[in-house]
Amino acid sequence: MDPIKDFLEGKVSTDLKETKRMARKEARYMLRNGTLYRCGFSLPLLKCIFKEDGEYVSREVHEGVCGNHSGARSLPVKVVCQGYYWPMMDRDAKEFVKGQTKYAVVAVDYFTKWAEAEALSTITEARVTSFIWTNVVCRFGIPNAIVTDNGKQFDNAKFKDFGRKLGIAHLCSSPSHPKANGQVETINKIIKRGLKLRLDARKGRWAEELPEVLWSYQTMPRESTGETPFVMAFSSEAVVLVEIGMPTERVEYYERVRNEEELLLYLDLIDEKREAAQLRLAEYQNQMARHYNSRVRSRSFQIGYLVLRKVQKHVEVLEPSWEGPFEVKGIVRPGTYMLADLEGKLLSHP
């Protein structure tokens, strides 16, 4: 930006072509108290800054106190709306976002199935605590309990102290056994599948598509409850985009007074609806349990048997799914055994 500033201050180059080029560009710029501004379309004046300063602005807008982890398309728009400009800012924003949104934190209510998710640049205790405070506590109140995995972002003194101050019981799923927190694992699969269908080869934009995938999930009936998560959480159906393009009866003949009366009626009946959903959920869980148990073959082992143990952590395609052999050293209860390697050392998580 220095050449433009020099030109506006009267420091003209001896090169005629360069002078003409700068004359065409300077029409979009002006100086005010020694600061260079670009005349914008969305805002009258955009403060011109260097690329190094642009990195700070991008980081603050993206993940600062008021940041919302904008995607590659929306980040430069938000920066311009804040009143800043630097050359190649659109390309720089894409590069910045590409290296920032690597993780997603997901929370789901066990009964209503309402889910919250947010793209994160780092998965730390501070980020997770902020997510729970902003997306859960400030929107829905203090939960009775939170079930998490054993990641360091959850299994630390600060996070436990956060829950203790709010009276939230913190429960951890079994190590190397993500199915113990199966509800979140189910939501993760739905989000991944939705993102994959939307992005195809443009994987760098997943953070932008995450809210839309999440909204699609919130407004689809769940087989377990027979209702959408939106209904279970707010007692009425959400108005979706298709109802705007092709109005339904409730949109076309909307009456404010009648709508407010019906909303109050829905609130009176929400407990009954939730009780019915709870009965459907219990029956659905019983059906799933019967289906699973019908496929399980009962096996029992005696002390001294040599067995293989299934690898619980993610393995690559060509890596073995089983490890061992191990020796059965004790029987805790039917189906649960104490194992040791061939040198007699007990496994920490048999």
BELDANOR-V18325 format. One line per field, one symbol per residue. ss: DSSP state (h for helix, s for strand, l for the rest). phi: phi as a letter, one per 40 degrees, with the letter a starting at -180 (. if undefined). A space follows every 50 residues. Layout:
ss=???
phi=???
This chain:
ss=lhhhhhhhlllllllhhhhhhhhhhhllssssllssssslllllssssll hhhhhhhhhhhhhllllllllhhhhhhhhhhllsslllhhhhhhhhhhll llssssssllllllssssssllllhhhhhhhhhhhhhhhhllllssssll llllllhhhhhhhhhhllsssslllllhhhhhhhhhhhhhhhhhhhhhhl llhhhhhhhhhhhhhhhhllsllllllshhhhhhllllllhhhhhlllhh hhlllhhhhhhhhhhhhhhhhhhhhhhhhhhhhhhhhhhhhhhhllllll lllllssssslllllllllllssssssssssssllssssslllllsllll
phi=.cdccccccgccccccccccccccccccbabbfgbcbbcbccbdbbccbc dcccccccccccbcdbcbfccccccccccccchbaadgcccccccccdcb cbbbbbbbccccgcbbaacbcbbbdccccccccccbccbbgcccabbbcb cccbcacccccdccccgccbbbccdfacccbccccccdcccccccccccf ccccbccccddccccdccbbccccbgbcdccccbgacccbcccccbdcdc ccbcbccccccccccdccccccccccccccccccccccccccccbcccbb bbdhccbbbcccccbcdccccbbhcbbcbabcadgbbcbbcccgccccbc
